[in-house]
Amino acid sequence: MSVPDYMQCAEDHQTLLVVVQPIGIVPEESFFRIYKRISAVSQVNVRDSQRVLYIRYRHHYPPENNEWGDFQTHRKVVGLITITDCSSAKDWPQTFEKFHLHKELYGATLYDSRLFVFGLQGEIAEQPRTDVAFYPSYDECETVEKRIEDFIESLFIVLESKRLDRATDKSGDKIPLLCVPFEKKDFVGLDTDSRHYKKRCQGRMRKHVGDLCLQAGMLQDSLVHYHMAVELLRSVNDFLWLGAALEGLCSASVIYHYPGGTGGKVGSRRAQGGSLSAEAGNRHRPGALTSNGINADTSAEIGRAKNCLSPEDIIDKYKEAISYYGKYKNAGVIELEACVKAVRVLAIQKRSMEASEFLQNAVYINLRQLSEEEKIQRYSILSELYERIGFHRKSAFFKRIAAMQCAAPSIPEPGWRACYKLLLETLPGYSLSLDPKDFSKGKCLWESISRGRHSTEKKDVTQSLESYTAKCPGTMEYITLPDGLKLPPVPFTKLPIVRSVKLLNLPTSLRPHKVKSLLGQNVSTKSPFIYSPIIAHSRGEERSKKIEFQWVQGDVCEVQLMVYNPMPFELRVENMGLLTTGVEFESLPAALSLPAESGLYPVTLVGVPQTTGQITVNGYHTSVFGVFSDCLLDNLPGVKTSGCTVEVIPALPRLQISTSLPRSAHTLQPSSGDEISTNVSVQLYNGETQQLIIKLENIGAEPLEKLEVTAKTVNTKEKLYGDFLTWKLEDTLSQFPLKPGKIATLTVNIKVKLDFSCQENLLQDLSDDGISVSGLPLYSPFRQVVKPRVETKPINPQESSKAGDFSHVKVSDVRISNICGAHWAVLWFVL
C-alpha cells in the first residue's frame, strides 16, 4: 500500500467502504451533485436489530490499497456505485459492459454493486433490475437515497454471512493463513502442520473476525476477538498482525468512549447502536458491557470488565502497535495512519504534548517518492493536526511548506491561487495580521529574530515585488476571494519609517497677522492663564491638538517628516504626499531617494488648501516597489508630533513694494524674528528735498481695498524743523481697490531741515547713519510684518576732513514695510 489516507480516524474501522465513480463522460457538476446525495446516507439502522451500519464513501480509491483488505477490513472496497449518462438505447449494451469491466477492478472484495443510469427512457428502463437504477435526468431522481439504503442492507447481508462463517469454530477444518501482499513470498515452503503456524493462522483469523464484528455493529464481540487475537499473536511474535490487533482494540475502545467521533467532522456521530447503546449511561461501571451474540464461553474467557481499554490504555496500545509497524518498511502507510488516529484521540483528551510526539514520528516516516500533490496533502494535514492540539506556530510552519510546494519549480503549472490561500492561513500562527489596526509595538514576536537572518534576501524579494507590481499594481482596495473572504490592504508603513511629523508655519512673507490699527497700536489678544495638572497622554489627542499659527487658503503649506530607510540598499519612494481631512486639500506629490540605512532624513511634503476651516493631517501616502500605501499616523506607534490640526483662513491679498531709491549697503536688524523690511539709502544736504516713489503692486488674486500710511521719527539730540516726510494719499487712494495685477504709486517727499546750533557733539552723533525711514509690507501671502523702529545718529565731526562743513546730512536705511488686515494695508515710515 503506497497511498496514505490522512483523513483516517479510529471510528473508520467500523465503516464499510463504498466507492462511487462515473462511467464514460459525466458532467462533473452533475456527478458531484449525485455523489453528495449518496454520501449523505452514511448511517443505516439494520432492520429487526439495534445495530447501526456506518458507510465511508470515496470517489477515488487506489486498487492496490484494496489488497490490504484482509489485514484491516475497513480498507476493503465492499460496495461499488457507478454513475453514467446514456440517452440512447443503442448505447446501453456498451454502457452495461463498461459497468462490468469497472467491477473487475475491485471484484475480489466487492459484496455488491449498483449502476445509476441517467437519461435513458423506454423499454430498457422499464425492466425491473436490482443492480441498475434508471432515471430520466439528474433533476428527476427522488428515489436515490432509498436505493442507497436498500444497497447498504444488501451489503449487510453479505457481511453478516461472512462474519458468521468465519466466527464459527469448525473442528477439523484447516484455518487459512491471511497475508498482506508483501508476506506471501515469505511463507512459501513453511510447515503448515506446525503448532506455531496454526497459532499464527488462528490469531490472524481472530483479528479478522474482530474487524467484521466491528463493521457489523457488534462492538462487544469485536473487543473479545481482539483480545484473543492479541494473546495468540503475541505468543508467536507475529508483530505486524499483533500491531493490527492492538490497533483494532484501540479503535473499538475509542468508539465506545467517544461516540461523537474523533475526526472533527461537521455534526456529531449518532450514539452507537447495538450492544452498548442501552448501557451508555453506565459505561464506566465494571461489567456494564453485554455479550449480545457472544456465547457464554467466549465472554467468560476474557471477562467483561476487561474488554474495553481505558482512555490512558488506548494511547499506550497505540504506541505499542506503532512500534510493531515500524519494524516493517512496507507498513509505512499503516504506521503513518495509526499516528494520525492517535493524535486525533489525544486532541480530544487535551494531551497536546503526547500528540506532538506522535506527529513528530509521522513526519519522519519514510514512504515512497511522493508526488507534489501528495506532499501538499501531507503537509496540510500535519498543519491541521498541529492546529487541533494548539500548536499554532508549528501548524503555520507546515502550512507554509505546503504553500511552497504549490509553487515548486518541478510543477509545470504552479498553483499560485492555492499557494496564496495557504499563506493567508499561516498568518495567525505567526501572530501576523493584514489589518493595520492590529499593528502595535512588540506585536510580532519573531520580527527581531528574522530581521538579521533574512537581510540578504531583501533585495531579491523587492526586485520580485517590482516585477509583479509592474504587471498588476498593488492598490489600497480590498480584495474579495472566491470564498467570500475580504483581504484588507497592507500599507508599507516601514518603507520608509517615519519618526516625526511637524506642520510648518508659512514663510515670513506669507504669514497672516491680526489687524493692527494706525500708529501701531495692537489689538489686545491676551487671555487669562489657567493651570491644569491633567496631561493628555493619548496620541490621538496630541495629534488633534490645534496649532497656534494659521495656514491661508490658496497658499502652499508644508509638513516636515523625519524618515529613514531601514533597507540595506537605496530606497526609491515615489508619489509621496499628505492625507488630510477637514477641508479640500490639493496634495502635491514628491519623489525621493533615500540612501541605504540612511538614518533620520528630513522630507518636506507640500499642498494647497482649497477651502477654509480646520484641517487635520492624518497621514501620508507612498508608492514603493509599485505598491501604493495609505499610512495613517494613528497606526504608527513611534511617530512624534506636536499637533496635526491647523486653521485655514480665507485667501488674502499679496502686495509687492518697490522704491525709486537704491538699496542700502547694509540691513538693519528687524525688531522681531518674523519681520522683513526693505532698506534704501539717500544722501541729502540740510535743506535739500528728495522724492521717494513707492510702487505698490498687487501680485495676488485678491483685491486690496484699503491703505493707511503713517510715519514715526526717532529723534534724541538734533532738533528737526517742519515735516521730514510728507505725502498725499488722494492720488494713491483713487487707484483703490487695487485689483490683482494692478500697480499704485505713492510719492513721499523727504525734506531735511535741522538745527545744528549749540550742539558741539552733533557731528559725532550723526557720523554713522543719519536719519532712517522704515515701513512694513502687506497682510498677504507675501506680506512682511515688522514693528516700526529706527535709530538716527548725527555725524561725528572727528571723522570729517572738513570740520566746518556742517550742512551735509546723510540719510540712509529708509525701511519700508506695512501692517494690514484682510484687504487693508498699513504703510509705515520710521525715521
Salt bridges, closest charged atoms under 4 A:
ASP5 OD2 - ARG58 NH2 3.21
ASP12 OD1 - LYS265 NZ 4.00
ASP70 OD1 - LYS76 NZ 3.61
ASP112 OD2 - ARG114 NH1 3.02
ASP131 OD1 - ARG129 NE 3.71
ASP139 OD1 - ARG33 NH1 2.77
GLU145 OE2 - ARG37 NE 2.92
ASP150 OD1 - LYS146 NZ 2.92
GLU153 OE2 - ARG47 NE 2.88
GLU160 OE1 - ARG51 NH1 3.07
GLU160 OE2 - ARG163 NH2 2.65
ASP165 OD1 - LYS170 NZ 3.00
GLU183 OE2 - ARG204 NH2 2.99
ASP211 OD2 - LYS207 NZ 2.41
ASP238 OD1 - ARG200 NH1 3.48
ASP238 OD2 - ARG204 NE 2.65
GLU247 OE2 - HIS13 NE2 3.39
GLU247 OE2 - LYS341 NZ 2.63
GLU320 OE2 - ARG234 NH1 2.82
GLU320 OE1 - LYS317 NZ 3.99
GLU337 OE1 - ARG75 NH2 2.61
GLU354 OE1 - LYS319 NZ 3.90
GLU354 OE2 - ARG351 NE 2.83
GLU374 OE2 - ARG368 NH2 2.49
GLU387 OE2 - HIS392 ND1 2.99
GLU425 OE1 - LYS399 NZ 3.11
GLU425 OE2 - LYS421 NZ 2.72
GLU447 OE2 - ARG451 NH2 3.20
GLU447 OE2 - LYS494 NZ 3.00
GLU457 OE1 - HIS454 ND1 3.64
GLU466 OE2 - ARG572 NH2 2.97
ASP555 OD1 - ARG654 NH2 3.08
ASP634 OD1 - ARG543 NH1 3.74
GLU647 OE1 - LYS546 NZ 3.61
GLU705 OE2 - HIS823 ND1 3.91
ASP765 OD2 - LYS717 NZ 2.84
ASP769 OD1 - HIS666 NE2 3.94
ASP813 OD2 - HIS666 NE2 2.95
